[in-house]
Amino acid sequence: MSYLGAAESLVRTHALRIPAADWDDADSTAPLHHFPPGFPIAIALPMTTGLPATGAARLVMAAGAGGTAAGLAWLAELAGGTAAALLAPVLFALLPATLDLHLQVLSEPLFLALLVLTLALMVVRPERPWAYGTAAALGAMVRYAGLSLAGAAAAWAWLGRPRWYEGAAPAPRARESGASPLRRAAAAAAPSAVLFAAWAARVALTRTSIRQVAYYAGALAGVHSLGAAVADQLAPSVGSPALRGVIAAAALALLALLLARGSRRARRSGDAARRLFAAAGLVALAYTALLLAARAFADPGIPFDSRLLSPLFLLAALLAAVSLGLCWPHLGAAGRAAAVAALLLWGAGAAGVFRDELADARANGTGYASRAWRTAPISRWLRGPARDYALFTNHPMIAYIQAGRASRELPDTLTPDVLADFRDVLRARHGAVVGFRDSYRPMVSPDTLAAKLGLVPLLRSAEGTVWAPPGGN
């Protein structure tokens, strides 16, 4: 809703606004603030040619996927040879998480392309901090998690060309120009600092409340849940949770061994291989640190799921392909046979998941655009009779996706003054309360509001109920 709605608003009104607002707002749209503006802006660009928002989003996401695949192949070829170049994009494409990211309108495809671009510039142009710093800044404007790219870029520039990845004789072309570590780090961090400061100032000017930074005790207690996301990638198509855990643990151990051997080979290989392992490790470390910090200090509800872990999966797939390319000549017949067998077994399982999920998505759709939601009575009401009402709901996303309607949220409290004001607003705007079975965030129950205000039902269905004031139906 935020991505598509903000893009549509930018094209129509030249302002980044989403089709949802607070119940007492005069406008049913609100400034974009929960997400950064990069992805909506990218969607808006092809919309200027007449494409609808969903078509423009598909185009941007497809371009992101293509850029990611090309970047992975290029980096893998530089560091590990032709076989690694062929393997890297295939490994990433077959990861179950990758398909999930491309079946919905999400910013990850574009973000991952910018991550690969940042990494590529760190590897091939380490002496140009402004270049990979700019790529990192663009990533931060697509996803807030991209601030980790800015941190990695600044750290890479500060470190220059340290002995822990260069080896004894760095290539003359890549020696530092003599700029101090501080100046290099500042050049890498400046683009992100400028863009993020401008966006933060805009959010502060358009929002009366901004998320507070505080420590959330116990926020890191659920870190163990990431094991399930990792197991889904390493043991796809394995139905038994216990068996999937065992296979995933074995696969993780083999992957760690492969990466360790690949890293050692990279130190004795070309300049690109050494830099790739060092830069990818630094990006992975920065991204992991930011996720943990965000969960502990910004939002304890951040899930450690395959979506948020996808950058780490991408880096693992890239380094696994490069490691296999570097180690292949030294494996021997038995080692090569084992590597091929492991790849084929994993690839068959991953392809099975890919086939099944893609077939289901084509037949039934996904999420709130699924066939079940499109044919639901409450969705038909939203596309028909709802045109006569201003909408107040506990799930604005469904109203937008099913009918393209902007809506206001329900109150967060039931104090007498709020209840009285909401009743007056509902009548003045000829409003209807659209209460879905599940609320996208905590707010007053639609059933409770209806009971206290004496609202009458206009529609009841399995997905939810629509109420209006007496005489307003």
Secondary structure, 3 states (H helix, E strand, C coil): CHHHHHHHHHHHHCCCEECEECCCCCCCCEECCCCCCHHHHHHHHHHCCCCCHHHHHHHHHHHHHHHHHHHHHHHHHHHHCHHHHHHHHHHHHHCHHHHHHCCCCCCHHHHHHHHHHHHHHHHHCCCCHHHHHHHHHHHHHHCHHHHHHHHHHHHHHHHCCCHHHHCCCCCHHHCCCCCCHHHHHHHHHHHHHHHHHHHHHHHHHHCCCCCCCCCCCCHHHHHHHHHHHHHHHHCCCCCCHHHHHHHHHHHHHHHHHHHHHHHHHHHCCCHHHHHHHHHHHHHHHHHHHHHHHHHHHCCCCCCCCHHHHHHHHHHHHHHHHHHHHHHHHHCHHHHHHHHHHHHHHHHHHHHHHHHHHHHHHHHHCCHHHCHHHHCCHHHHHHHCHHHHCEEEECCHHHHHHHHCCCEEECCCCCCHHHHHHHHHHHHHCCEEEEEECCCCCCCCCHHHHHHHHCCEEEEEECCEEEEECCCCC
